[in-house]
């Protein structure tokens, strides 16, 4: 579960094959929902669909227990992107959700953070 009190941080996310994550998420996706982008951290993952953001929190020593947190785009009130720089190699996405709090996603420098901002804008605006 995302801890909204501490800023809901997912760090060092790198691009991941969305097809791999889509097969894991198939049982919880609704009709007409498609996975657009996938990112993986050390153990956790984040997926952007055409309807929501899904955070996958891997738990336990074996990693078999998983928490799936669904964050619908309709609840996003604002968002901010920060591109990677010369010395700060991570890009950042910050999302403010109505009634929930803030989620911050840190991506490695390989991620095109502007395209993620465009994807969110397309579904929120």
C-alpha positions in Angstrom: 0.0 0.0 0.0 1.2 3.5 -0.8 1.9 5.5 2.3 0.4 8.9 1.4 1.6 10.4 4.7 5.2 10.1 3.8 4.8 11.3 0.2 4.2 7.9 -1.4 7.7 7.6 -2.9 8.6 5.0 -5.5 12.3 5.4 -6.3 14.7 4.5 -9.2 12.1 3.3 -11.6 13.4 2.1 -15.0 11.5 1.3 -18.1 10.0 -2.2 -18.2 8.2 -4.2 -20.9 4.5 -3.3 -20.5 3.5 -6.7 -21.9 5.1 -8.5 -19.0 3.3 -6.3 -16.5 0.0 -6.5 -18.5 0.0 -10.3 -18.1 0.4 -10.0 -14.3 -2.4 -7.4 -14.2 -4.8 -9.1 -16.6 -7.0 -10.4 -13.7 -7.6 -6.9 -12.3 -7.9 -4.9 -15.5 -11.4 -3.8 -16.5 -13.0 -4.1 -20.0 -11.3 -1.8 -22.5 -8.4 -1.1 -20.2 -4.9 -1.3 -21.7 -1.4 -1.0 -20.3 0.5 1.9 -21.9 3.7 2.2 -19.9 5.5 0.1 -17.3 8.3 0.8 -14.9 10.2 -1.4 -12.4 12.2 -0.5 -9.3 14.2 -2.9 -7.1 11.1 -5.0 -6.4 8.1 -2.7 -7.0 6.5 -1.6 -10.2 4.3 1.2 -11.6 2.0 0.8 -14.5 0.2 3.5 -16.5 -3.0 2.3 -18.2 -5.5 4.3 -20.2 -7.7 4.6 -17.0 -5.4 4.6 -14.0 -2.0 4.3 -12.4 -1.4 1.0 -10.7 1.4 0.6 -8.1 2.6 -2.9 -7.5 4.2 -3.3 -4.1 6.0 -6.6 -3.7 6.0 -7.8 -0.1 7.6 -10.6 2.0 10.8 -12.4 1.6 9.7 -14.6 -1.3 7.9 -11.7 -3.1 4.8 -13.8 -3.7 2.6 -11.4 -1.7 1.7 -8.3 -3.7 -0.3 -5.2 -3.0 -2.0 -3.5 -6.1 -2.9 0.1 -5.5 -5.2 1.6 -8.1 -5.0 5.4 -8.6 -7.6 6.6 -11.1 -6.7 9.5 -13.3 -10.0 11.1 -12.5 -8.7 11.8 -8.9 -5.6 13.7 -10.0 -5.9 17.4 -9.1 -2.4 18.4 -10.2 0.9 17.0 -11.3 4.5 18.1 -11.8 7.3 16.7 -13.8 11.0 17.4 -13.2 13.5 16.5 -15.9 16.9 14.9 -15.3 19.9 17.3 -15.3 23.6 17.1 -15.6 24.3 16.3 -12.0 20.8 15.1 -10.9 20.3 12.2 -13.2 16.8 11.3 -12.0 13.5 12.6 -13.4 10.5 13.0 -11.1 6.8 12.9 -11.4 4.7 14.2 -8.5 0.9 13.6 -8.4 -1.7 15.2 -6.1 -4.8 13.0 -5.6 -8.1 14.4 -4.3 -8.8 13.0 -0.9 -5.7 10.8 -0.8 -2.5 12.8 -0.8 0.7 13.0 -2.9 2.6 10.3 -4.8 6.1 10.9 -6.0 7.8 8.7 -8.6 11.5 8.9 -9.3 12.7 7.6 -12.6 16.2 7.0 -13.9 17.6 9.2 -16.6 16.6 6.9 -19.4 12.9 7.7 -18.9 11.2 10.4 -21.1 9.4 12.2 -18.3 7.7 14.6 -20.7 5.9 11.8 -22.5 4.5 10.6 -19.1 3.3 14.2 -18.4 1.6 14.2 -21.8 -0.1 10.8 -21.1 -1.4 12.1 -17.8 -2.6 15.3 -19.4 -4.4 13.4 -22.1 -6.5 11.5 -19.5 -6.9 14.3 -16.9 -7.6 17.4 -18.9 
